[in-house]
Amino acid sequence: RNQMNKGGQKALVALSQRASTRIKYILSRKNDPEMAIRLSVERKGCMGLKYNLDFANVNEKAKLDELIEEDGVRLLIDGRSFMYLIGTNIDYSEDEINAQFVFNNPNATSKCKCGQSFG
């Protein structure tokens, strides 16, 4: 699904319904209305760059960070990671053995089999 920011422009990232539901569930277990999931890109991993998801307080949002809030989902995107994330679609996949967020990033020229590292 496409998400729009407050200005009506296409958002930096889009969440599938499954990813949105999973993030909402994770945040509900924290029982803190100020809690968000922070998405950033770090320089590590087998392909050079790695997605990182962590908890963050929305009050600690840095000046360049973007906070996406929709339907009870709070996703805080690291401002230094924008250039790596533009147009990324985030999905959530779960089967009998594995459960993980899946990043479909049009900026990635290569990615690891684990799906968490890209170049």
N, C-alpha and C positions, 0 to 999 in steps of 0.2 A: 504494500500500500504506500502511496506517496504521502509524505507529510509536508505541511507548509509551515513556515515560520509566521510570526505576527504580521509581517509586511506583505504576506501573500506570495512570497518567493518560495521556490523549492528549498526545503530544509537541507542542511549539510548532510545528514544521514536519514535513512528511512527505516523504520522498524516493521517487520511483518507482524501479523496478529499474534503468532506464536511467541515471537520475541517480546512483544509488548506484554502479553499475559505472563510470561516467565519473569520479566523484570518487576512487574506489579506484585507478583507473588513473593519474590525475594525481598522487595522493599517492605511488604506487609509484615514479614517475619521480624524485621528490625523494629517495628512499632515506634518509629520516629518520623514525624511529619516533615522534618528538615533533611531527611536522608535522601540521597540520590545515588545512581550508579554513574561512576566517572569512566569515560572512555578516552583512552590515550594511545599513542603509538610510541614505542620505545625502540631504541637502537640496540637490538639484540635478536636472538633467534637464528635459526639455521639459514634464513634468507636475507638477514640484515635488519629487518623491521618486524616488530611483534605487537599485536593488539594487546592491550591491557585493560581489564575491567576491575574496578575496585569500588568500595563504598566511599562516599564523600558527603560532607554537609553542604547544603546549598548556600549557606551563609559564608562559606569559604571560597566561593566562586571568584576566580581571578578575573582581572579586567577583560582579558581577551577570550575567556571561556564562553561557551554558549550553552544555555540551559534550555533543553527541550522538555516541555511539560504537556502531556496529553493523556487524558483518561486515567489519571492516577499514576502515570509513568513519569519519572523524573530522570532524565539522562543528561549528565553534565559532560560536555565535550571539551577536552583540553585545547586551548587556543593555539598551542605550539604544534598540534597534530592536524589542524584543519587541512593543510595541503595534501596530506596522505589519505584523508577520509572523504573528501568531496564526492558526493554521489554514491556512497557506500550504502548497500542494503544489508540490514542485519536480520537474520532469521534464527530460529531455535529448532534444533533437531534432537529427537529423543527416540531411542529404540530399546530393545531388551538389554543391551549392554552399555551403550554410550548415551550421554546427553551433553550437548554443547551448543554454544552460540556459533553461528556460521556467518562469516563476513564475505559478501559478494562486492568486491571493490574494483571499480573500473580503472583505478590508477595502478593496480598491481600488475607488474609485468611478469612476475613469477610468484608462485606460492608453494609452501611446503605441504606435504601430504596431511599433516596435522590440521591444516587450515588456520592456524593461529599465527603463522609467520609468513611474511611476503617480502618481495623486493621490487 
